[in-house]
């Protein structure tokens, strides 16, 4: 069985780009970057910033929104 982990850093509101974020401005530790630790709890030197998923600015429209177009 193949096991993969998703990189949650890229969908965190603290992500700055590259391999940096508000908590780790020089480099996100490999344990977090790899997905082994999802950073919901305190991590050494994180300054109190933890994983928080980005909230979509424009949520998907409900299916019934398109009913008028179908006629």
The first five atom37 places (N, CA, C, CB, O) and aatype in JSON, in Angstrom:
{
  "aatype": [20, 20, 20, 20, 20, 20, 20, 20, 20, 20, 20, 20, 20, 20, 20, 20, 20, 20, 20, 20, 20, 20, 20, 20, 20, 20, 20, 20, 20, 20, 20, 20, 20, 20, 20, 20, 20, 20, 20, 20, 20, 20, 20, 20, 20, 20, 20, 20, 20, 20, 20, 20, 20, 20, 20, 20, 20, 20, 20, 20, 20, 20, 20, 20, 20, 20, 20, 20, 20, 20, 20],
  "atom_mask": [
    [1, 1, 1, 1, 1],
    [1, 1, 1, 1, 1],
    [1, 1, 1, 1, 1],
    [1, 1, 1, 1, 1],
    [1, 1, 1, 1, 1],
    [1, 1, 1, 1, 1],
    [1, 1, 1, 1, 1],
    [1, 1, 1, 1, 1],
    [1, 1, 1, 1, 1],
    [1, 1, 1, 1, 1],
    [1, 1, 1, 1, 1],
    [1, 1, 1, 1, 1],
    [1, 1, 1, 1, 1],
    [1, 1, 1, 1, 1],
    [1, 1, 1, 1, 1],
    [1, 1, 1, 1, 1],
    [1, 1, 1, 1, 1],
    [1, 1, 1, 1, 1],
    [1, 1, 1, 1, 1],
    [1, 1, 1, 1, 1],
    [1, 1, 1, 1, 1],
    [1, 1, 1, 1, 1],
    [1, 1, 1, 1, 1],
    [1, 1, 1, 1, 1],
    [1, 1, 1, 1, 1],
    [1, 1, 1, 1, 1],
    [1, 1, 1, 1, 1],
    [1, 1, 1, 1, 1],
    [1, 1, 1, 1, 1],
    [1, 1, 1, 1, 1],
    [1, 1, 1, 1, 1],
    [1, 1, 1, 1, 1],
    [1, 1, 1, 1, 1],
    [1, 1, 1, 1, 1],
    [1, 1, 1, 1, 1],
    [1, 1, 1, 1, 1],
    [1, 1, 1, 1, 1],
    [1, 1, 1, 1, 1],
    [1, 1, 1, 1, 1],
    [1, 1, 1, 1, 1],
    [1, 1, 1, 1, 1],
    [1, 1, 1, 1, 1],
    [1, 1, 1, 1, 1],
    [1, 1, 1, 1, 1],
    [1, 1, 1, 1, 1],
    [1, 1, 1, 1, 1],
    [1, 1, 1, 1, 1],
    [1, 1, 1, 1, 1],
    [1, 1, 1, 1, 1],
    [1, 1, 1, 1, 1],
    [1, 1, 1, 1, 1],
    [1, 1, 1, 1, 1],
    [1, 1, 1, 1, 1],
    [1, 1, 1, 1, 1],
    [1, 1, 1, 1, 1],
    [1, 1, 1, 1, 1],
    [1, 1, 1, 1, 1],
    [1, 1, 1, 1, 1],
    [1, 1, 1, 1, 1],
    [1, 1, 1, 1, 1],
    [1, 1, 1, 1, 1],
    [1, 1, 1, 1, 1],
    [1, 1, 1, 1, 1],
    [1, 1, 1, 1, 1],
    [1, 1, 1, 1, 1],
    [1, 1, 1, 1, 1],
    [1, 1, 1, 1, 1],
    [1, 1, 1, 1, 1],
    [1, 1, 1, 1, 1],
    [1, 1, 1, 1, 1],
    [1, 1, 1, 1, 1]
  ],
  "atom_positions": [
    [[0.82, -1.17, 0.0], [0.0, 0.0, 0.0], [0.87, 1.25, 0.0], [-0.94, -0.01, 1.19], [1.82, 1.34, 0.78]],
    [[0.55, 2.19, -0.86], [1.32, 3.43, -0.95], [0.68, 4.46, -0.03], [1.38, 3.95, -2.42], [-0.53, 4.66, -0.05]],
    [[1.51, 5.1, 0.76], [1.02, 6.13, 1.67], [1.65, 7.46, 1.29], [1.33, 5.77, 3.14], [2.87, 7.57, 1.18]],
    [[0.83, 8.47, 1.08], [1.36, 9.8, 0.78], [0.79, 10.8, 1.76], [1.03, 10.22, -0.68], [-0.3, 10.61, 2.31]],
    [[1.53, 11.85, 1.98], [1.07, 12.92, 2.86], [0.99, 14.19, 2.04], [2.02, 13.1, 4.09], [1.86, 14.47, 1.21]],
    [[-0.05, 14.95, 2.28], [-0.24, 16.22, 1.58], [0.51, 17.31, 2.33], [-1.75, 16.57, 1.45], [0.57, 17.31, 3.56]],
    [[1.07, 18.25, 1.58], [1.73, 19.39, 2.2], [0.67, 20.42, 2.55], [2.81, 20.0, 1.26], [0.15, 21.12, 1.68]],
    [[0.33, 20.51, 3.83], [-0.69, 21.45, 4.29], [-0.16, 22.87, 4.38], [-1.22, 21.02, 5.64], [-0.95, 23.81, 4.43]],
    [[1.13, 23.06, 4.38], [1.7, 24.4, 4.52], [1.19, 25.35, 3.43], [3.24, 24.33, 4.46], [0.91, 26.51, 3.7]],
    [[1.06, 24.85, 2.23], [0.67, 25.72, 1.11], [-0.77, 26.21, 1.19], [0.86, 24.98, -0.17], [-1.12, 27.16, 0.5]],
    [[-1.6, 25.58, 2.02], [-2.98, 26.05, 2.16], [-3.22, 26.64, 3.54], [-3.96, 24.9, 1.89], [-4.36, 26.72, 4.0]],
    [[-2.15, 27.05, 4.21], [-2.23, 27.69, 5.52], [-2.21, 29.21, 5.32], [-1.05, 27.24, 6.44], [-1.49, 29.71, 4.45]],
    [[-2.98, 29.93, 6.12], [-3.05, 31.38, 5.98], [-1.74, 32.06, 6.37], [-4.18, 31.93, 6.82], [-1.56, 33.25, 6.07]],
    [[-0.81, 31.35, 7.02], [0.47, 31.93, 7.42], [1.58, 31.66, 6.4], [0.88, 31.38, 8.77], [2.7, 32.13, 6.58]],
    [[1.29, 30.92, 5.35], [2.29, 30.56, 4.34], [2.75, 31.81, 3.6], [1.72, 29.51, 3.34], [1.93, 32.63, 3.18]],
    [[4.07, 31.95, 3.45], [4.64, 33.12, 2.78], [5.18, 32.81, 1.39], [5.74, 33.69, 3.62], [5.46, 33.73, 0.61]],
    [[5.34, 31.55, 1.07], [5.93, 31.17, -0.22], [7.23, 30.44, 0.0], [6.15, 32.4, -1.12], [7.8, 30.46, 1.1]],
    [[7.71, 29.79, -1.06], [8.92, 28.98, -0.92], [8.69, 27.94, 0.14], [10.15, 29.86, -0.56], [7.72, 27.18, 0.07]],
    [[9.56, 27.88, 1.12], [9.36, 26.97, 2.25], [9.38, 27.79, 3.54], [10.47, 25.84, 2.28], [10.01, 27.42, 4.53]],
    [[8.67, 28.94, 3.51], [8.64, 29.83, 4.66], [7.2, 30.19, 5.05], [9.43, 31.09, 4.37], [6.28, 30.09, 4.24]],
    [[7.05, 30.61, 6.29], [5.75, 31.04, 6.78], [5.97, 32.01, 7.93], [4.89, 29.82, 7.24], [7.11, 32.3, 8.3]],
    [[4.89, 32.52, 8.49], [4.97, 33.46, 9.6], [5.71, 32.85, 10.79], [3.57, 33.91, 10.02], [6.46, 33.54, 11.47]],
    [[5.5, 31.56, 11.03], [6.14, 30.88, 12.16], [7.62, 30.57, 11.89], [5.41, 29.6, 12.48], [8.43, 30.59, 12.81]],
    [[7.95, 30.29, 10.65], [9.31, 29.89, 10.28], [9.76, 30.68, 9.06], [9.38, 28.35, 10.0], [9.67, 30.21, 7.93]],
    [[10.24, 31.89, 9.3], [10.59, 32.8, 8.2], [11.86, 32.4, 7.46], [10.76, 34.2, 8.73], [12.09, 32.85, 6.34]],
    [[12.69, 31.56, 8.06], [13.9, 31.1, 7.37], [13.66, 29.8, 6.63], [15.05, 30.93, 8.35], [14.09, 29.65, 5.49]],
    [[12.99, 28.86, 7.26], [12.65, 27.58, 6.62], [11.72, 26.77, 7.51], [13.94, 26.76, 6.31], [11.98, 26.61, 8.7]],
    [[10.65, 26.28, 6.94], [9.72, 25.41, 7.66], [10.44, 24.09, 7.92], [8.38, 25.19, 6.86], [10.98, 23.49, 6.99]],
    [[10.45, 23.63, 9.17], [11.13, 22.35, 9.47], [10.6, 21.21, 8.6], [10.95, 22.0, 10.96], [9.41, 21.16, 8.29]],
    [[11.48, 20.32, 8.23], [11.13, 19.24, 7.31], [10.0, 18.36, 7.84], [12.35, 18.38, 7.02], [9.21, 17.84, 7.06]],
    [[9.92, 18.18, 9.16], [8.85, 17.37, 9.75], [7.48, 17.98, 9.46], [9.06, 17.24, 11.26], [6.5, 17.25, 9.27]],
    [[7.4, 19.3, 9.44], [6.15, 19.99, 9.12], [5.93, 20.05, 7.61], [6.15, 21.41, 9.72], [4.83, 19.76, 7.13]],
    [[6.96, 20.41, 6.89], [6.87, 20.55, 5.43], [6.47, 19.24, 4.76], [8.19, 21.02, 4.86], [5.73, 19.24, 3.77]],
    [[6.95, 18.12, 5.29], [6.67, 16.81, 4.7], [5.27, 16.3, 5.02], [7.69, 15.81, 5.17], [4.77, 15.39, 4.36]],
    [[4.63, 16.9, 6.03], [3.3, 16.44, 6.43], [3.32, 15.44, 7.57], [2.6, 15.84, 5.26], [2.27, 14.97, 7.99]],
    [[4.5, 15.09, 8.07], [4.57, 14.17, 9.2], [3.9, 14.77, 10.43], [6.04, 13.82, 9.52], [3.28, 14.05, 11.22]],
    [[4.02, 16.07, 10.59], [3.41, 16.79, 11.7], [2.58, 17.9, 11.06], [4.49, 17.36, 12.73], [3.12, 18.72, 10.32]],
    [[1.29, 17.94, 11.34], [0.4, 18.91, 10.69], [0.36, 20.26, 11.41], [-1.0, 18.36, 10.61], [-0.39, 21.14, 11.0]],
    [[1.12, 20.44, 12.43], [1.33, 21.7, 13.15], [0.05, 22.3, 13.73], [1.96, 22.7, 12.22], [-0.18, 23.5, 13.65]],
    [[-0.77, 21.43, 14.32], [-1.94, 21.89, 15.06], [-1.56, 22.23, 16.51], [-3.06, 20.82, 15.04], [-2.25, 22.98, 17.19]],
    [[-0.46, 21.66, 16.96], [0.03, 21.86, 18.33], [1.31, 22.7, 18.28], [0.3, 20.48, 19.03], [1.9, 22.91, 17.22]],
    [[1.72, 23.18, 19.47], [2.95, 23.97, 19.57], [4.14, 23.2, 19.01], [3.21, 24.37, 21.04], [4.26, 21.98, 19.17]],
    [[5.02, 23.94, 18.36], [6.25, 23.35, 17.8], [7.38, 24.3, 18.18], [6.15, 23.14, 16.22], [7.18, 25.51, 18.2]],
    [[8.54, 23.77, 18.47], [9.68, 24.56, 18.91], [9.89, 25.8, 18.02], [10.94, 23.71, 18.91], [10.02, 25.68, 16.8]],
    [[9.92, 26.96, 18.64], [10.19, 28.25, 17.97], [9.14, 28.67, 16.93], [11.51, 28.18, 17.29], [9.46, 29.41, 16.0]],
    [[7.89, 28.21, 17.08], [6.88, 28.63, 16.1], [6.26, 29.99, 16.43], [5.78, 27.59, 16.01], [5.46, 30.51, 15.64]],
    [[6.62, 30.58, 17.57], [6.13, 31.9, 17.92], [4.63, 31.98, 18.14], [6.52, 32.86, 16.86], [4.06, 33.08, 18.15]],
    [[3.98, 30.84, 18.31], [2.54, 30.83, 18.54], [1.7, 30.69, 17.28], [2.15, 32.06, 19.24], [0.48, 30.51, 17.37]],
    [[2.3, 30.78, 16.11], [1.56, 30.59, 14.86], [1.44, 29.1, 14.59], [2.26, 31.32, 13.66], [2.43, 28.37, 14.65]],
    [[0.23, 28.66, 14.3], [-0.03, 27.25, 14.0], [-0.8, 27.15, 12.7], [-0.82, 26.57, 15.16], [-1.25, 28.17, 12.16]],
    [[-0.96, 25.95, 12.19], [-1.69, 25.73, 10.95], [-3.13, 26.24, 11.05], [-1.69, 24.23, 10.59], [-3.87, 25.89, 11.97]],
    [[-3.5, 27.08, 10.09], [-4.88, 27.55, 9.94], [-5.16, 27.56, 8.44], [-5.1, 28.98, 10.59], [-4.52, 28.29, 7.69]],
    [[-6.11, 26.77, 8.03], [-6.43, 26.68, 6.61], [-6.92, 28.02, 6.08], [-7.48, 25.6, 6.36], [-7.67, 28.73, 6.75]],
    [[-6.49, 28.37, 4.88], [-6.96, 29.58, 4.21], [-8.44, 29.42, 3.94], [-6.17, 29.85, 2.9], [-8.89, 28.37, 3.48]],
    [[-9.19, 30.46, 4.22], [-10.62, 30.46, 3.92], [-10.79, 31.05, 2.53], [-11.44, 31.27, 5.0], [-10.3, 32.15, 2.25]],
    [[-11.49, 30.31, 1.65], [-11.71, 30.82, 0.3], [-12.46, 32.13, 0.34], [-12.48, 29.79, -0.54], [-13.46, 32.26, 1.05]],
    [[-11.98, 33.11, -0.41], [-12.64, 34.4, -0.47], [-13.99, 34.28, -1.15], [-11.76, 35.42, -1.19], [-14.95, 34.96, -0.77]],
    [[-14.07, 33.44, -2.15], [-15.3, 33.24, -2.89], [-15.68, 31.76, -2.82], [-15.15, 33.71, -4.38], [-15.18, 30.95, -3.61]],
    [[-16.56, 31.39, -1.89], [-16.96, 29.98, -1.79], [-17.72, 29.55, -3.04], [-17.82, 29.75, -0.54], [-18.26, 30.4, -3.74]],
    [[-17.77, 28.26, -3.33], [-18.47, 27.78, -4.52], [-19.95, 28.16, -4.47], [-18.32, 26.26, -4.65], [-20.57, 28.19, -3.41]],
    [[-20.5, 28.44, -5.64], [-21.92, 28.78, -5.74], [-22.76, 27.52, -5.58], [-22.23, 29.47, -7.08], [-22.36, 26.45, -6.03]],
    [[-23.93, 27.63, -4.96], [-24.79, 26.46, -4.83], [-25.32, 26.02, -6.19], [-25.97, 26.75, -3.88], [-25.49, 26.84, -7.09]],
    [[-25.57, 24.74, -6.33], [-26.02, 24.16, -7.61], [-27.27, 24.86, -8.13], [-26.28, 22.67, -7.45], [-27.37, 25.12, -9.33]],
    [[-28.22, 25.18, -7.25], [-29.46, 25.8, -7.72], [-29.25, 27.19, -8.31], [-30.44, 25.89, -6.57], [-30.15, 27.71, -8.97]],
    [[-28.09, 27.81, -8.1], [-27.79, 29.12, -8.68], [-27.83, 29.06, -10.19], [-26.41, 29.61, -8.2], [-28.15, 30.05, -10.85]],
    [[-27.51, 27.91, -10.76], [-27.42, 27.77, -12.21], [-28.74, 27.31, -12.84], [-26.33, 26.8, -12.55], [-28.81, 27.19, -14.07]],
    [[-29.76, 27.06, -12.05], [-31.05, 26.59, -12.56], [-31.66, 27.54, -13.59], [-32.02, 26.41, -11.42], [-32.22, 27.06, -14.58]],
    [[-31.56, 28.83, -13.41], [-32.15, 29.81, -14.32], [-31.53, 29.71, -15.73], [-31.96, 31.24, -13.77], [-32.21, 29.95, -16.73]],
    [[-30.26, 29.36, -15.78], [-29.57, 29.25, -17.09], [-30.02, 28.03, -17.87], [-28.06, 29.19, -16.88], [-29.95, 28.01, -19.1]],
    [[-30.47, 27.01, -17.17], [-30.87, 25.76, -17.84], [-32.22, 25.88, -18.52], [-30.89, 24.62, -16.84], [-32.54, 25.1, -19.42]],
    [[-33.03, 26.84, -18.1], [-34.33, 27.08, -18.73], [-35.34, 26.21, -18.27], [-34.27, 26.97, -20.14], [-36.49, 26.3, -18.72]]
  ]
}
